[in-house]
Amino acid sequence: MPDDQQKTRITHPSRVITLANLLSILRAFLALPIVYSLARDRIMLAVLLVLFAVVTDWLDGYFARRAHEVTDLGKFLDPVADSIAIAAVVLFLSLDETRNFPFWFFAFYIIRQLTIALSGVYMLNHSHLVFGSNIIGKWTVGVTALAILLYIVKMENFGFYLILVSTVLASVSWIQYLLRNLNPKIQS
């Protein structure tokens, strides 16, 4: 029986300090050195940091599932960390005149993230449920990260096509999130 009780503690959804949650927090803070390296035109360092952020995004979910540490905080932190890292880098790239990154994507991304967050709070208030990311949302993050990498290495033509793909994926997942979050009767 002691093993069952310990496993219950490990898998409790209100647990705060887990390796997965720490990786998500690290990813959010990676936005600062990524933007700093871009501002100093240290492209290789920026690329390595973005790749490291992508790896932490994969690892946090892997460790959470593997260690049975999927938590409500982790379901919240993971997309917030993605949003912070992506928004900071996209804003920098949008304002950098040498990179031609479309500012409309930054505005679109911020509006999408804010409405998803607000609808998530609505869901939490009405059903006390915290949902994780959906698969199309995860693909959106991956495609956006690849587009960011292409803009960092100044391959804007290919990057722009990926921004368009990312916008389509983001729009589909946005609708899915809003439908799920604004209907508290959905239990999936």
Secondary structure, DSSP 8 states (H G I E B T S, - for coil): -HHHHHHHHHH-TT----HHHHHHHHHHHTHHHHHHHHHTT-HHHHHHHHHHHHHHHHHHHHHHHHTT---HHHHHHHHHHHHHHHHHHHHHHHH-TTT---HHHHHHHHHHHHHHHHHHHHHHHHH-------HHHHHHHHHHHHHHHHHHTT-HHHHHHHHHHHHHHHHHHHHHHHHHHT-TT---
